[in-house]
Amino acid sequence: MSQTNTSANGPLWQVIFSVFYLLIFPAILFFLSGDLRWTEGWIFSIIFCLLSFATVIYLYVKDPALLNERFGPPVQKGGIRYGFLLFFLAFWFGSQLCRSMPSDSAGVPDFRYGLRW
């Protein structure tokens, strides 16, 4: 079954999906910051969106096979098992590192003077 929205370079839905995705990311950023007057957030969002969209357009025109691969599933066979193990070990190491830091009575690490043990 062939797609109706394809050009010589590949399916157009990938570019349209990228536009919506790239607009959702700054929206979440500003929602979490709680302030639309955040100048650095606007600068970051504009640069991020322009560079990301330029990359998608470039791949759509010059290398549609790579764009198709980037829109594919991110996990290869056996990758979930090793990713979970790596996440667990990093979480455990971080928790042990935080336990060795000086903390207040509630157990919250004290970062006022940098990282000191």
N, C-alpha and C positions, 0 to 999 in steps of 0.2 A: 504494500500500500504506500503510495507516494504522498508526500506532504504538498499542500497547495500553496503554502507560504514560503517557498524556497526560491532563492535566486541562484545565480551561478556560484555564489560564495557559501551558501548554506542557509539554514532556516533563520528567518527574520525574528522569530519569537525569542531567540537568545538575546538580541539587542534590546528588544522591548522589555524583557524581563530584567535585564541589567539596569535599564533606566529606572524602573520602579524600585528595584533593590537599592540602587544608589541614592534614591530620594528618601527611602525609609530609614537608612542609617543616620543621616543628620537629624531626622525627626526624633528618633529615639535618643540621640545625644542631647538635643535641646530639651526634650521632655524630662530626662533625668537630671539635667542641670537646673531646671526650673526657671531659667532666665533667657529670654530671647534677645536681650541686649548684650550678650556675651560675645565680645568682638573676636577673641581668639578662637572661639568655637565656630563662628562664621568663616573666618579665614581658613581654618582647618577643613571645614566642610566643603568650601568652594574648591580648594586645591585638591582634596581627596576625590570629589566627584568629577572634576575636570580630568585629572590624570587617569582615574579608573575608566571613565567613559571613553577617553582617547585610546586606552589600551584595548577595550572591547571592539571599538570601530577598526582599529589597526588589525586585530586578529580576524575580524569578520572579512576584511578586504584581502589581507595578505596570506593568512594561514587559517582557513576555516576548520581544518582538521584538528589543530591545536585548540581552537575554541570549543569544538565538540567534545574533545577530551576533558577540557576544564569544566564543562557542564555535566560530565558523567559522574558516576558514584565515586566518592573520595576514598573509599576503603577497598583495598585489594584483599585477596584471600589470606586469611590468617592475621590481617592487620588489626582487627578489633581486639584480639587477645593480647597482643603486645602493647597496643595503645593503652588498654586498661591497666596492664601491669605497670607501665611507665607512669601513668597518672597516679596509681596507688602508691608507688614508691616515692614520687615527688611529694605527694600529700603527707605521707608518713614522715619524710625527712623534714619538711617544713614544720610539721607539728612538733617534732623533737627539737628543732631549732628554736621555736617560740617558747618551749618549756624552759629552755636554758637561759632565757633573757630575764633581766630584772623586771618585775611587774608590781602593780599596785595591789591593794587588798582584794580587788575584784578579779585579779588574774590577767588584766589587760597589760600587754607589754608597754614599757615606757620608752618612747622614741624621742623625747624632748632633746636629748643631748647626743643623738646619733645612736649607732649600734655599738653597745658596749656589753661585754659579758663579765 
